[in-house]
Amino acid sequence: MDYLRKNAPRLINSFDRQAQKYKYKGENFRSDEPVGDLGLNSFEFFQRDRMQNRKGIIAIDLVRWEP
C-alpha cells in the first residue's frame, strides 16, 4: 500500500471520482464499500446490471499486489 500511496494516490482515493476518471479512464471502488442505502457493498452491486443480468468485474488485491 505504501507503493500505491506514493506512486498512484488517485488510485486508492475513491472520494475523488472525477480525478480517477480523468487519470485512469474509469473509477475504482473498494469491494466492501457500501453503495448508497441499498444495503449492498460495491462488490455485490456491480455483479448485476440494471436489468439484474449477471456481469463480470475485475478484482485486484491491492494489499498483496507487488510492482
C-alpha positions in Angstrom: 0.0 0.0 0.0 2.9 2.4 0.6 3.9 2.0 -3.0 0.4 3.0 -4.2 0.2 5.9 -1.8 3.5 7.2 -3.1 3.1 6.4 -6.9 -0.6 6.3 -7.5 -2.5 8.1 -4.8 -5.5 8.7 -7.0 -6.0 5.0 -7.5 -6.8 4.4 -3.8 -8.7 7.7 -3.2 -12.3 6.7 -4.0 -13.6 10.1 -2.8 -12.2 12.0 -5.8 -14.0 10.1 -8.5 -13.6 12.8 -11.2 -9.9 12.7 -10.8 -9.9 8.9 -11.1 -12.0 9.1 -14.3 -9.6 11.7 -15.8 -6.4 9.8 -15.0 -7.5 6.2 -15.3 -10.5 6.5 -17.7 -12.7 4.8 -15.1 -13.4 4.5 -11.4 -12.1 2.2 -8.7 -14.1 1.1 -5.7 -13.2 -0.9 -2.6 -15.1 -4.2 -2.7 -16.5 -3.7 0.9 -17.6 -0.1 0.3 -21.3 0.5 0.9 -23.4 1.6 -2.1 -26.0 4.3 -1.1 -28.8 3.0 1.1 -29.2 -0.2 -0.9 -27.7 -2.5 1.8 -25.1 -3.8 -0.7 -21.4 -3.4 -0.9 -19.8 -2.4 -4.2 -18.8 -6.0 -5.0 -22.4 -7.1 -4.8 -23.8 -4.0 -6.5 -21.6 -4.3 -9.6 -22.3 -8.0 -10.1 -25.5 -7.2 -11.9 -26.6 -4.7 -14.5 -29.8 -2.6 -14.2 -31.9 -5.5 -15.6 -30.4 -7.8 -13.0 -28.3 -9.8 -15.5 -25.1 -11.1 -14.2 -21.9 -9.4 -15.4 -18.2 -9.8 -14.8 -16.0 -7.4 -12.7 -12.3 -7.3 -12.2 -10.9 -7.6 -8.6 -7.4 -6.7 -7.8 -6.0 -7.4 -4.4 -4.0 -4.2 -3.7 -2.7 -5.4 -0.4 -0.8 -8.4 -1.9 0.0 -6.7 -5.3 3.6 -6.0 -6.0 5.0 -4.0 -8.9 
